Amino acid sequence: MVFAIFASIVFGITQKDSTMEQVKYGLYCFALFVGGVFIAGWVMALIRR
Amino acid sequence: MAKTTIDKGKNTPTAPEYPITTMAVVAPIVGWLIPGGGHILLKRYVRGALLLVSVLAMFVIGLGMQGRIYKPNGGDILDILGFVGDAGAGLLYFAARIMDWGNVMAANAAADYGKTFLIVAGLLNFIAAADAHHIALGKKP
C-alpha cells in the first residue's frame, strides 16, 4: 500500500500535464496497484489449494 | 495578374523545436541529486514537494527495512542493475554510502522489500528528473 501510494504520486505527476489529469492518473495507478495485489493474492491462494 | 507558385512536396509539417537551454540541463541534474529539486527550481513547488516526499519516504522506508545499498563494483549483472537503481536517488545514495547504511546482507523477507523500495525510489527519481527536463524544455506545463 505504501509502495502503491508513493509510486502512484510520482506516476501521476510525471505522466500527465494538468493538475486534474495528474490526480486522476495517480488514482488510476493506485487502483491498479491495489487491484493487482488483490488479484495476485487470490491467484496465489488458489494455486496453493 | 501575378502568378502564384505552389511548392509541392515541401509542405511537410515540421516538429516543434525545443531549444536546449541552460535550465534544461541544470534542472534534471538538480532533480537527480535532490528528489523534486528540479521541479522546485522550475517553480513547480507542489509537484517538487510531492516528489521529494515520495522518493525520500521510499528511500527511508527501504533503509528501515534493512534493504541493501548496491555498490558499483558488483560483478553480477543484477548487482550492477541494483546499483543503477540505487544511484538514481542522487544525494540520498551518496549519503547512505558515506554513512555506511544498507551495508548488511540481511536474509529475510523485509530486507528484500527494503531492497526493492530503495531501487524503485531511485528509478522514480530518474523519471522525475526526466520530467523536470521536459518542463524546462517547454514540452509540458
N, CA and C atoms of all chains as a GROMACS GRO file, in nm:
protein
  570
    1MET      N    1   0.084  -0.120   0.000
    1MET     CA    2   0.000   0.000   0.000
    1MET      C    3   0.087   0.126   0.000
    2VAL      N    4   0.188   0.125   0.086
    2VAL     CA    5   0.278   0.241   0.094
    2VAL      C    6   0.350   0.259  -0.040
    3PHE      N    7   0.397   0.147  -0.092
    3PHE     CA    8   0.464   0.150  -0.222
    3PHE      C    9   0.369   0.203  -0.328
    4ALA      N   10   0.246   0.156  -0.326
    4ALA     CA   11   0.148   0.197  -0.427
    4ALA      C   12   0.119   0.346  -0.417
    5ILE      N   13   0.108   0.396  -0.296
    5ILE     CA   14   0.078   0.539  -0.278
    5ILE      C   15   0.188   0.625  -0.338
    6PHE      N   16   0.311   0.597  -0.299
    6PHE     CA   17   0.420   0.684  -0.344
    6PHE      C   18   0.447   0.668  -0.493
    7ALA      N   19   0.440   0.545  -0.542
    7ALA     CA   20   0.462   0.525  -0.685
    7ALA      C   21   0.352   0.593  -0.766
    8SER      N   22   0.229   0.586  -0.717
    8SER     CA   23   0.118   0.650  -0.789
    8SER      C   24   0.133   0.801  -0.792
    9ILE      N   25   0.180   0.856  -0.681
    9ILE     CA   26   0.201   1.002  -0.679
    9ILE      C   27   0.303   1.041  -0.786
   10VAL      N   28   0.412   0.969  -0.792
   10VAL     CA   29   0.517   1.004  -0.889
   10VAL      C   30   0.468   0.984  -1.031
   11PHE      N   31   0.399   0.872  -1.056
   11PHE     CA   32   0.348   0.848  -1.191
   11PHE      C   33   0.248   0.956  -1.232
   12GLY      N   34   0.162   0.992  -1.139
   12GLY     CA   35   0.062   1.093  -1.171
   12GLY      C   36   0.126   1.226  -1.208
   13ILE      N   37   0.225   1.265  -1.132
   13ILE     CA   38   0.289   1.394  -1.157
   13ILE      C   39   0.366   1.392  -1.288
   14THR      N   40   0.437   1.286  -1.315
   14THR     CA   41   0.530   1.287  -1.428
   14THR      C   42   0.466   1.250  -1.561
   15GLN      N   43   0.350   1.184  -1.558
   15GLN     CA   44   0.294   1.135  -1.684
   15GLN      C   45   0.184   1.222  -1.742
   16LYS      N   46   0.132   1.315  -1.664
   16LYS     CA   47   0.023   1.397  -1.713
   16LYS      C   48   0.057   1.545  -1.697
   17ASP      N   49  -0.023   1.629  -1.768
   17ASP     CA   50   0.010   1.771  -1.773
   17ASP      C   51  -0.068   1.854  -1.671
   18SER      N   52  -0.200   1.850  -1.679
   18SER     CA   53  -0.278   1.937  -1.590
   18SER      C   54  -0.296   1.870  -1.454
   19THR      N   55  -0.329   1.953  -1.357
   19THR     CA   56  -0.343   1.903  -1.219
   19THR      C   57  -0.450   1.797  -1.209
   20MET      N   58  -0.566   1.824  -1.272
   20MET     CA   59  -0.676   1.727  -1.263
   20MET      C   60  -0.637   1.595  -1.328
   21GLU      N   61  -0.569   1.602  -1.442
   21GLU     CA   62  -0.525   1.479  -1.508
   21GLU      C   63  -0.424   1.404  -1.423
   22GLN      N   64  -0.338   1.477  -1.357
   22GLN     CA   65  -0.238   1.414  -1.272
   22GLN      C   66  -0.305   1.340  -1.156
   23VAL      N   67  -0.404   1.405  -1.095
   23VAL     CA   68  -0.474   1.342  -0.982
   23VAL      C   69  -0.548   1.217  -1.030
   24LYS      N   70  -0.617   1.230  -1.142
   24LYS     CA   71  -0.694   1.115  -1.193
   24LYS      C   72  -0.601   0.999  -1.228
   25TYR      N   73  -0.491   1.030  -1.292
   25TYR     CA   74  -0.400   0.922  -1.332
   25TYR      C   75  -0.333   0.859  -1.211
   26GLY      N   76  -0.303   0.942  -1.112
   26GLY     CA   77  -0.246   0.888  -0.988
   26GLY      C   78  -0.342   0.793  -0.920
   27LEU      N   79  -0.468   0.831  -0.913
   27LEU     CA   80  -0.568   0.743  -0.852
   27LEU      C   81  -0.587   0.617  -0.935
   28TYR      N   82  -0.581   0.632  -1.066
   28TYR     CA   83  -0.593   0.516  -1.155
   28TYR      C   84  -0.477   0.419  -1.132
   29CYS      N   85  -0.357   0.471  -1.120
   29CYS     CA   86  -0.240   0.386  -1.095
   29CYS      C   87  -0.253   0.317  -0.959
   30PHE      N   88  -0.300   0.393  -0.860
   30PHE     CA   89  -0.317   0.335  -0.726
   30PHE      C   90  -0.418   0.221  -0.730
   31ALA      N   91  -0.526   0.244  -0.802
   31ALA     CA   92  -0.628   0.138  -0.813
   31ALA      C   93  -0.570   0.014  -0.881
   32LEU      N   94  -0.487   0.037  -0.982
   32LEU     CA   95  -0.426  -0.078  -1.050
   32LEU      C   96  -0.331  -0.153  -0.957
   33PHE      N   97  -0.254  -0.079  -0.879
   33PHE     CA   98  -0.162  -0.142  -0.785
   33PHE      C   99  -0.241  -0.228  -0.685
   34VAL      N  100  -0.341  -0.166  -0.622
   34VAL     CA  101  -0.416  -0.236  -0.517
   34VAL      C  102  -0.495  -0.352  -0.578
   35GLY      N  103  -0.558  -0.325  -0.692
   35GLY     CA  104  -0.632  -0.433  -0.758
   35GLY      C  105  -0.540  -0.548  -0.796
   36GLY      N  106  -0.421  -0.514  -0.842
   36GLY     CA  107  -0.326  -0.618  -0.878
   36GLY      C  108  -0.284  -0.701  -0.758
   37VAL      N  109  -0.270  -0.635  -0.645
   37VAL     CA  110  -0.233  -0.708  -0.524
   37VAL      C  111  -0.344  -0.806  -0.485
   38PHE      N  112  -0.468  -0.758  -0.492
   38PHE     CA  113  -0.580  -0.847  -0.458
   38PHE      C  114  -0.586  -0.966  -0.553
   39ILE      N  115  -0.573  -0.937  -0.681
   39ILE     CA  116  -0.582  -1.046  -0.779
   39ILE      C  117  -0.467  -1.143  -0.761
   40ALA      N  118  -0.347  -1.090  -0.741
   40ALA     CA  119  -0.231  -1.178  -0.722
   40ALA      C  120  -0.248  -1.262  -0.596
   41GLY      N  121  -0.301  -1.201  -0.492
   41GLY     CA  122  -0.325  -1.276  -0.369
   41GLY      C  123  -0.421  -1.392  -0.389
   42TRP      N  124  -0.529  -1.364  -0.459
   42TRP     CA  125  -0.627  -1.471  -0.485
   42TRP      C  126  -0.568  -1.578  -0.576
   43VAL      N  127  -0.493  -1.540  -0.674
   43VAL     CA  128  -0.432  -1.638  -0.763
   43VAL      C  129  -0.338  -1.729  -0.684
   44MET      N  130  -0.257  -1.668  -0.597
   44MET     CA  131  -0.165  -1.748  -0.516
   44MET      C  132  -0.241  -1.839  -0.422
   45ALA      N  133  -0.351  -1.789  -0.367
   45ALA     CA  134  -0.431  -1.872  -0.276
   45ALA      C  135  -0.492  -1.990  -0.352
   46LEU      N  136  -0.538  -1.966  -0.470
   46LEU     CA  137  -0.599  -2.074  -0.549
   46LEU      C  138  -0.494  -2.175  -0.594
   47ILE      N  139  -0.376  -2.128  -0.624
   47ILE     CA  140  -0.269  -2.219  -0.665
   47ILE      C  141  -0.230  -2.309  -0.548
   48ARG      N  142  -0.234  -2.249  -0.430
   48ARG     CA  143  -0.190  -2.323  -0.311
   48ARG      C  144  -0.286  -2.436  -0.276
   49ARG      N  145  -0.411  -2.419  -0.312
   49ARG     CA  146  -0.511  -2.520  -0.274
   49ARG      C  147  -0.490  -2.652  -0.346
   50MET      N  148  -0.163   4.002  -6.398
   50MET     CA  149  -0.203   3.913  -6.291
   50MET      C  150  -0.082   3.834  -6.246
   51ALA      N  151  -0.053   3.837  -6.114
   51ALA     CA  152   0.067   3.770  -6.063
   51ALA      C  153   0.043   3.621  -6.054
   52LYS      N  154   0.147   3.551  -6.089
   52LYS     CA  155   0.137   3.406  -6.079
   52LYS      C  156   0.172   3.364  -5.937
   53THR      N  157   0.094   3.269  -5.884
   53THR     CA  158   0.130   3.215  -5.752
   53THR      C  159   0.191   3.077  -5.772
   54THR      N  160   0.300   3.055  -5.710
   54THR     CA  161   0.365   2.923  -5.720
   54THR      C  162   0.339   2.844  -5.593
   55ILE      N  163   0.320   2.719  -5.619
   55ILE     CA  164   0.297   2.632  -5.504
   55ILE      C  165   0.414   2.534  -5.497
   56ASP      N  166   0.475   2.532  -5.389
   56ASP     CA  167   0.584   2.435  -5.369
   56ASP      C  168   0.525   2.300  -5.334
   57LYS      N  169   0.533   2.209  -5.428
   57LYS     CA  170   0.479   2.077  -5.397
   57LYS      C  171   0.588   1.993  -5.333
   58GLY      N  172   0.546   1.911  -5.242
   58GLY     CA  173   0.642   1.820  -5.180
   58GLY      C  174   0.721   1.882  -5.067
   59LYS      N  175   0.698   2.012  -5.045
   59LYS     CA  176   0.773   2.074  -4.935
   59LYS      C  177   0.678   2.124  -4.829
   60ASN      N  178   0.557   2.066  -4.830
   60ASN     CA  179   0.456   2.112  -4.737
   60ASN      C  180   0.448   2.019  -4.616
   61THR      N  181   0.560   1.961  -4.582
   61THR     CA  182   0.558   1.868  -4.470
   61THR      C  183   0.565   1.945  -4.339
   62PRO      N  184   0.484   1.904  -4.243
   62PRO     CA  185   0.488   1.973  -4.113
   62PRO      C  186   0.618   1.941  -4.040
   63THR      N  187   0.675   2.038  -3.981
   63THR     CA  188   0.798   2.016  -3.905
   63THR      C  189   0.764   2.005  -3.757
   64ALA      N  190   0.839   1.923  -3.688
   64ALA     CA  191   0.817   1.907  -3.545
   64ALA      C  192   0.855   2.035  -3.474
   65PRO      N  193   0.784   2.073  -3.368
   65PRO     CA  194   0.819   2.195  -3.296
   65PRO      C  195   0.956   2.180  -3.234
   66GLU      N  196   1.028   2.289  -3.237
   66GLU     CA  197   1.164   2.283  -3.184
   66GLU      C  198   1.163   2.321  -3.037
   67TYR      N  199   1.239   2.247  -2.959
   67TYR     CA  200   1.255   2.276  -2.817
   67TYR      C  201   1.403   2.304  -2.793
   68PRO      N  202   1.437   2.432  -2.787
   68PRO     CA  203   1.579   2.464  -2.771
   68PRO      C  204   1.631   2.418  -2.636
   69ILE      N  205   1.755   2.368  -2.639
   69ILE     CA  206   1.818   2.324  -2.515
   69ILE      C  207   1.870   2.446  -2.442
   70THR      N  208   1.807   2.480  -2.334
   70THR     CA  209   1.850   2.595  -2.254
   70THR      C  210   1.936   2.547  -2.136
   71THR      N  211   1.993   2.642  -2.068
   71THR     CA  212   2.074   2.607  -1.950
   71THR      C  213   1.989   2.535  -1.846
   72MET      N  214   1.868   2.586  -1.828
   72MET     CA  215   1.779   2.526  -1.729
   72MET      C  216   1.742   2.383  -1.769
   73ALA      N  217   1.735   2.355  -1.897
   73ALA     CA  218   1.703   2.220  -1.943
   73ALA      C  219   1.814   2.122  -1.909
   74VAL      N  220   1.932   2.172  -1.884
   74VAL     CA  221   2.044   2.086  -1.843
   74VAL      C  222   2.056   2.084  -1.691
   75VAL      N  223   2.039   2.200  -1.630
   75VAL     CA  224   2.058   2.211  -1.485
   75VAL      C  225   1.945   2.144  -1.408
   76ALA      N  226   1.822   2.165  -1.452
   76ALA     CA  227   1.706   2.113  -1.378
   76ALA      C  228   1.708   1.961  -1.361
   77PRO      N  229   1.734   1.882  -1.464
   77PRO     CA  230   1.738   1.737  -1.441
   77PRO      C  231   1.854   1.695  -1.352
   78ILE      N  232   1.966   1.765  -1.360
   78ILE     CA  233   2.079   1.730  -1.273
   78ILE      C  234   2.043   1.758  -1.128
   79VAL      N  235   1.986   1.876  -1.103
   79VAL     CA  236   1.943   1.908  -0.967
   79VAL      C  237   1.832   1.812  -0.923
   80GLY      N  238   1.743   1.778  -1.016
   80GLY     CA  239   1.635   1.685  -0.984
   80GLY      C  240   1.687   1.546  -0.951
   81TRP      N  241   1.797   1.507  -1.014
   81TRP     CA  242   1.856   1.377  -0.980
   81TRP      C  243   1.922   1.383  -0.843
   82LEU      N  244   1.996   1.489  -0.818
   82LEU     CA  245   2.069   1.499  -0.691
   82LEU      C  246   1.973   1.514  -0.573
   83ILE      N  247   1.876   1.604  -0.589
   83ILE     CA  248   1.778   1.627  -0.482
   83ILE      C  249   1.642   1.590  -0.538
   84PRO      N  250   1.578   1.485  -0.490
   84PRO     CA  251   1.446   1.447  -0.542
   84PRO      C  252   1.346   1.563  -0.539
   85GLY      N  253   1.291   1.594  -0.653
   85GLY     CA  254   1.197   1.707  -0.662
   85GLY      C  255   1.265   1.840  -0.677
   86GLY      N  256   1.397   1.844  -0.669
   86GLY     CA  257   1.469   1.970  -0.676
   86GLY      C  258   1.456   2.038  -0.811
   87GLY      N  259   1.453   1.958  -0.915
   87GLY     CA  260   1.438   2.015  -1.049
   87GLY      C  261   1.306   2.089  -1.064
   88HIS      N  262   1.200   2.029  -1.012
   88HIS     CA  263   1.068   2.091  -1.022
   88HIS      C  264   1.061   2.217  -0.936
   89ILE      N  265   1.124   2.214  -0.820
   89ILE     CA  266   1.123   2.333  -0.735
   89ILE      C  267   1.203   2.445  -0.802
   90LEU      N  268   1.312   2.408  -0.868
   90LEU     CA  269   1.392   2.507  -0.942
   90LEU      C  270   1.310   2.571  -1.054
   91LEU      N  271   1.218   2.494  -1.111
   91LEU     CA  272   1.133   2.544  -1.219
   91LEU      C  273   1.003   2.602  -1.167
   92LYS      N  274   0.999   2.628  -1.037
   92LYS     CA  275   0.885   2.694  -0.973
   92LYS      C  276   0.758   2.609  -0.974
   93ARG      N  277   0.775   2.479  -0.983
   93ARG     CA  278   0.660   2.388  -0.965
   93ARG      C  279   0.672   2.332  -0.822
   94TYR      N  280   0.634   2.415  -0.727
   94TYR     CA  281   0.666   2.383  -0.588
   94TYR      C  282   0.588   2.263  -0.535
   95VAL      N  283   0.460   2.255  -0.568
   95VAL     CA  284   0.377   2.146  -0.516
   95VAL      C  285   0.427   2.013  -0.571
   96ARG      N  286   0.452   2.009  -0.703
   96ARG     CA  287   0.499   1.886  -0.763
   96ARG      C  288   0.635   1.846  -0.705
   97GLY      N  289   0.722   1.944  -0.691
   97GLY     CA  290   0.854   1.916  -0.635
   97GLY      C  291   0.846   1.863  -0.493
   98ALA      N  292   0.759   1.924  -0.413
   98ALA     CA  293   0.745   1.880  -0.274
   98ALA      C  294   0.690   1.737  -0.268
   99LEU      N  295   0.591   1.708  -0.353
   99LEU     CA  296   0.535   1.573  -0.354
   99LEU      C  297   0.637   1.471  -0.398
  100LEU      N  298   0.715   1.505  -0.499
  100LEU     CA  299   0.819   1.414  -0.545
  100LEU      C  300   0.925   1.394  -0.438
  101LEU      N  301   0.962   1.501  -0.371
  101LEU     CA  302   1.062   1.490  -0.264
  101LEU      C  303   1.011   1.397  -0.154
  102VAL      N  304   0.888   1.421  -0.111
  102VAL     CA  305   0.832   1.337  -0.004
  102VAL      C  306   0.823   1.191  -0.048
  103SER      N  307   0.778   1.168  -0.170
  103SER     CA  308   0.759   1.030  -0.216
  103SER      C  309   0.892   0.956  -0.225
  104VAL      N  310   0.988   1.015  -0.293
  104VAL     CA  311   1.116   0.946  -0.313
  104VAL      C  312   1.190   0.932  -0.180
  105LEU      N  313   1.190   1.038  -0.102
  105LEU     CA  314   1.259   1.033   0.028
  105LEU      C  315   1.195   0.928   0.119
  106ALA      N  316   1.063   0.925   0.122
  106ALA     CA  317   0.995   0.827   0.207
  106ALA      C  318   1.026   0.684   0.163
  107MET      N  319   1.024   0.660   0.033
  107MET     CA  320   1.054   0.524  -0.013
  107MET      C  321   1.198   0.486   0.021
  108PHE      N  322   1.288   0.583   0.009
  108PHE     CA  323   1.428   0.554   0.039
  108PHE      C  324   1.446   0.524   0.188
  109VAL      N  325   1.386   0.606   0.271
  109VAL     CA  326   1.399   0.587   0.416
  109VAL      C  327   1.333   0.456   0.461
  110ILE      N  328   1.216   0.427   0.404
  110ILE     CA  329   1.150   0.301   0.438
  110ILE      C  330   1.236   0.183   0.394
  111GLY      N  331   1.296   0.195   0.278
  111GLY     CA  332   1.383   0.088   0.231
  111GLY      C  333   1.502   0.065   0.324
  112LEU      N  334   1.561   0.172   0.371
  112LEU     CA  335   1.671   0.159   0.467
  112LEU      C  336   1.622   0.102   0.599
  113GLY      N  337   1.503   0.145   0.640
  113GLY     CA  338   1.447   0.095   0.766
  113GLY      C  339   1.418  -0.054   0.762
  114MET      N  340   1.389  -0.104   0.643
  114MET     CA  341   1.364  -0.247   0.628
  114MET      C  342   1.493  -0.325   0.608
  115GLN      N  343   1.607  -0.258   0.630
  115GLN     CA  344   1.739  -0.319   0.614
  115GLN      C  345   1.764  -0.362   0.469
  116GLY      N  346   1.715  -0.280   0.378
  116GLY     CA  347   1.744  -0.307   0.239
  116GLY      C  348   1.891  -0.281   0.209
  117ARG      N  349   1.936  -0.346   0.103
  117ARG     CA  350   2.078  -0.338   0.070
  117ARG      C  351   2.103  -0.224  -0.028
  118ILE      N  352   2.211  -0.149  -0.004
  118ILE     CA  353   2.256  -0.045  -0.096
  118ILE      C  354   2.365  -0.107  -0.183
  119TYR      N  355   2.342  -0.110  -0.312
  119TYR     CA  356   2.438  -0.173  -0.402
  119TYR      C  357   2.556  -0.081  -0.430
  120LYS      N  358   2.670  -0.144  -0.452
  120LYS     CA  359   2.792  -0.069  -0.484
  120LYS      C  360   2.822  -0.086  -0.632
  121PRO      N  361   2.900   0.006  -0.689
  121PRO     CA  362   2.924  -0.002  -0.834
  121PRO      C  363   3.017  -0.113  -0.876
  122ASN      N  364   3.084  -0.178  -0.783
  122ASN     CA  365   3.181  -0.278  -0.823
  122ASN      C  366   3.125  -0.420  -0.823
  123GLY      N  367   2.993  -0.432  -0.826
  123GLY     CA  368   2.932  -0.564  -0.829
  123GLY      C  369   2.956  -0.631  -0.964
  124GLY      N  370   3.004  -0.752  -0.961
  124GLY     CA  371   3.034  -0.819  -1.087
  124GLY      C  372   2.911  -0.877  -1.153
  125ASP      N  373   2.814  -0.911  -1.072
  125ASP     CA  374   2.691  -0.971  -1.122
  125ASP      C  375   2.607  -0.864  -1.191
  126ILE      N  376   2.542  -0.901  -1.301
  126ILE     CA  377   2.461  -0.804  -1.376
  126ILE      C  378   2.347  -0.751  -1.290
  127LEU      N  379   2.292  -0.835  -1.205
  127LEU     CA  380   2.183  -0.790  -1.119
  127LEU      C  381   2.234  -0.688  -1.016
  128ASP      N  382   2.357  -0.709  -0.969
  128ASP     CA  383   2.415  -0.612  -0.876
  128ASP      C  384   2.437  -0.477  -0.945
  129ILE      N  385   2.478  -0.484  -1.071
  129ILE     CA  386   2.500  -0.360  -1.146
  129ILE      C  387   2.368  -0.287  -1.167
  130LEU      N  388   2.265  -0.362  -1.201
  130LEU     CA  389   2.132  -0.302  -1.218
  130LEU      C  390   2.082  -0.244  -1.086
  131GLY      N  391   2.109  -0.316  -0.978
  131GLY     CA  392   2.071  -0.265  -0.846
  131GLY      C  393   2.143  -0.136  -0.814
  132PHE      N  394   2.271  -0.129  -0.852
  132PHE     CA  395   2.346  -0.005  -0.830
  132PHE      C  396   2.287   0.110  -0.911
  133VAL      N  397   2.253   0.082  -1.036
  133VAL     CA  398   2.195   0.187  -1.121
  133VAL      C  399   2.065   0.239  -1.060
  134GLY      N  400   1.983   0.146  -1.010
  134GLY     CA  401   1.858   0.188  -0.946
  134GLY      C  402   1.884   0.269  -0.820
  135ASP      N  403   1.974   0.221  -0.737
  135ASP     CA  404   2.003   0.292  -0.613
  135ASP      C  405   2.062   0.430  -0.640
  136ALA      N  406   2.150   0.437  -0.739
  136ALA     CA  407   2.217   0.564  -0.769
  136ALA      C  408   2.119   0.669  -0.820
  137GLY      N  409   2.003   0.626  -0.865
  137GLY     CA  410   1.902   0.721  -0.911
  137GLY      C  411   1.854   0.813  -0.801
  138ALA      N  412   1.876   0.776  -0.677
  138ALA     CA  413   1.832   0.860  -0.567
  138ALA      C  414   1.924   0.977  -0.541
  139GLY      N  415   2.034   0.985  -0.615
  139GLY     CA  416   2.121   1.102  -0.608
  139GLY      C  417   2.194   1.115  -0.475
  140LEU      N  418   2.177   1.230  -0.411
  140LEU     CA  419   2.249   1.257  -0.286
  140LEU      C  420   2.208   1.160  -0.175
  141LEU      N  421   2.087   1.110  -0.182
  141LEU     CA  422   2.045   1.012  -0.082
  141LEU      C  423   2.134   0.888  -0.089
  142TYR      N  424   2.164   0.845  -0.212
  142TYR     CA  425   2.252   0.728  -0.229
  142TYR      C  426   2.391   0.757  -0.175
  143PHE      N  427   2.443   0.877  -0.208
  143PHE     CA  428   2.578   0.910  -0.161
  143PHE      C  429   2.583   0.920  -0.010
  144ALA      N  430   2.478   0.978   0.048
  144ALA     CA  431   2.472   0.988   0.194
  144ALA      C  432   2.469   0.849   0.256
  145ALA      N  433   2.392   0.759   0.198
  145ALA     CA  434   2.384   0.623   0.251
  145ALA      C  435   2.520   0.553   0.241
  146ARG      N  436   2.589   0.575   0.131
  146ARG     CA  437   2.721   0.512   0.116
  146ARG      C  438   2.821   0.568   0.215
  147ILE      N  439   2.816   0.701   0.233
  147ILE     CA  440   2.910   0.765   0.327
  147ILE      C  441   2.882   0.719   0.470
  148MET      N  442   2.753   0.710   0.505
  148MET     CA  443   2.717   0.670   0.641
  148MET      C  444   2.718   0.518   0.658
  149ASP      N  445   2.747   0.448   0.550
  149ASP     CA  446   2.755   0.301   0.554
  149ASP      C  447   2.621   0.237   0.590
  150TRP      N  448   2.514   0.297   0.544
  150TRP     CA  449   2.382   0.238   0.562
  150TRP      C  450   2.359   0.135   0.451
  151GLY      N  451   2.275   0.039   0.480
  151GLY     CA  452   2.242  -0.059   0.377
  151GLY      C  453   2.357  -0.150   0.340
  152ASN      N  454   2.451  -0.164   0.434
  152ASN     CA  455   2.568  -0.246   0.404
  152ASN      C  456   2.555  -0.385   0.466
  153VAL      N  457   2.433  -0.421   0.497
  153VAL     CA  458   2.411  -0.552   0.558
  153VAL      C  459   2.343  -0.643   0.457
  154MET      N  460   2.374  -0.770   0.467
  154MET     CA  461   2.311  -0.868   0.379
  154MET      C  462   2.209  -0.946   0.462
  155ALA      N  463   2.105  -0.877   0.504
  155ALA     CA  464   2.003  -0.943   0.585
  155ALA      C  465   1.924  -1.040   0.498
  156ALA      N  466   1.909  -1.161   0.547
  156ALA     CA  467   1.840  -1.264   0.468
  156ALA      C  468   1.700  -1.285   0.523
  157ASN      N  469   1.617  -1.185   0.503
  157ASN     CA  470   1.477  -1.203   0.542
  157ASN      C  471   1.389  -1.130   0.441
  158ALA      N  472   1.260  -1.156   0.451
  158ALA     CA  473   1.167  -1.101   0.351
  158ALA      C  474   1.162  -0.950   0.357
  159ALA      N  475   1.170  -0.896   0.478
  159ALA     CA  476   1.164  -0.750   0.492
  159ALA      C  477   1.282  -0.684   0.421
  160ALA      N  478   1.398  -0.746   0.429
  160ALA     CA  479   1.515  -0.689   0.362
  160ALA      C  480   1.497  -0.690   0.210
  161ASP      N  481   1.430  -0.793   0.160
  161ASP     CA  482   1.400  -0.798   0.016
  161ASP      C  483   1.309  -0.683  -0.024
  162TYR      N  484   1.208  -0.660   0.057
  162TYR     CA  485   1.118  -0.548   0.029
  162TYR      C  486   1.194  -0.416   0.038
  163GLY      N  487   1.281  -0.408   0.138
  163GLY     CA  488   1.360  -0.285   0.154
  163GLY      C  489   1.448  -0.259   0.035
  164LYS      N  490   1.510  -0.364  -0.016
  164LYS     CA  491   1.595  -0.350  -0.135
  164LYS      C  492   1.511  -0.298  -0.252
  165THR      N  493   1.391  -0.351  -0.265
  165THR     CA  494   1.302  -0.308  -0.374
  165THR      C  495   1.262  -0.162  -0.357
  166PHE      N  496   1.231  -0.124  -0.236
  166PHE     CA  497   1.196   0.016  -0.209
  166PHE      C  498   1.310   0.109  -0.249
  167LEU      N  499   1.431   0.069  -0.215
  167LEU     CA  500   1.547   0.155  -0.246
  167LEU      C  501   1.568   0.168  -0.396
  168ILE      N  502   1.559   0.057  -0.466
  168ILE     CA  503   1.580   0.060  -0.610
  168ILE      C  504   1.470   0.140  -0.680
  169VAL      N  505   1.347   0.116  -0.640
  169VAL     CA  506   1.235   0.186  -0.703
  169VAL      C  507   1.240   0.335  -0.672
  170ALA      N  508   1.282   0.372  -0.552
  170ALA     CA  509   1.298   0.514  -0.520
  170ALA      C  510   1.393   0.580  -0.619
  171GLY      N  511   1.503   0.513  -0.648
  171GLY     CA  512   1.599   0.568  -0.745
  171GLY      C  513   1.541   0.576  -0.885
  172LEU      N  514   1.470   0.473  -0.925
  172LEU     CA  515   1.414   0.472  -1.060
  172LEU      C  516   1.306   0.580  -1.075
  173LEU      N  517   1.225   0.597  -0.970
  173LEU     CA  518   1.123   0.703  -0.976
  173LEU      C  519   1.189   0.840  -0.981
  174ASN      N  520   1.304   0.854  -0.917
  174ASN     CA  521   1.373   0.982  -0.922
  174ASN      C  522   1.428   1.010  -1.061
  175PHE      N  523   1.468   0.904  -1.130
  175PHE     CA  524   1.511   0.921  -1.269
  175PHE      C  525   1.394   0.974  -1.353
  176ILE      N  526   1.276   0.916  -1.332
  176ILE     CA  527   1.157   0.962  -1.405
  176ILE      C  528   1.128   1.107  -1.372
  177ALA      N  529   1.140   1.141  -1.246
  177ALA     CA  530   1.114   1.279  -1.204
  177ALA      C  531   1.214   1.375  -1.266
  178ALA      N  532   1.340   1.335  -1.273
  178ALA     CA  533   1.442   1.421  -1.334
  178ALA      C  534   1.413   1.441  -1.483
  179ALA      N  535   1.372   1.335  -1.550
  179ALA     CA  536   1.335   1.346  -1.691
  179ALA      C  537   1.216   1.439  -1.708
  180ASP      N  538   1.123   1.432  -1.615
  180ASP     CA  539   1.005   1.520  -1.620
  180ASP      C  540   1.047   1.666  -1.603
  181ALA      N  541   1.142   1.690  -1.514
  181ALA     CA  542   1.193   1.827  -1.496
  181ALA      C  543   1.257   1.877  -1.625
  182HIS      N  544   1.327   1.789  -1.693
  182HIS     CA  545   1.389   1.824  -1.821
  182HIS      C  546   1.283   1.864  -1.923
  183HIS      N  547   1.175   1.787  -1.930
  183HIS     CA  548   1.069   1.818  -2.026
  183HIS      C  549   1.000   1.949  -1.993
  184ILE      N  550   0.981   1.975  -1.864
  184ILE     CA  551   0.919   2.102  -1.825
  184ILE      C  552   1.011   2.217  -1.863
  185ALA      N  553   1.141   2.201  -1.841
  185ALA     CA  554   1.236   2.307  -1.874
  185ALA      C  555   1.241   2.331  -2.025
  186LEU      N  556   1.224   2.226  -2.103
  186LEU     CA  557   1.224   2.241  -2.249
  186LEU      C  558   1.097   2.309  -2.298
  187GLY      N  559   0.992   2.299  -2.218
  187GLY     CA  560   0.864   2.354  -2.260
  187GLY      C  561   0.771   2.251  -2.320
  188LYS      N  562   0.810   2.123  -2.311
  188LYS     CA  563   0.726   2.018  -2.368
  188LYS      C  564   0.601   1.994  -2.286
  189LYS      N  565   0.607   2.025  -2.158
  189LYS     CA  566   0.487   2.012  -2.075
  189LYS      C  567   0.483   2.129  -1.978
  190PRO      N  568   0.361   2.162  -1.930
  190PRO     CA  569   0.348   2.280  -1.843
  190PRO      C  570   0.405   2.257  -1.704
   0.00000   0.00000   0.00000
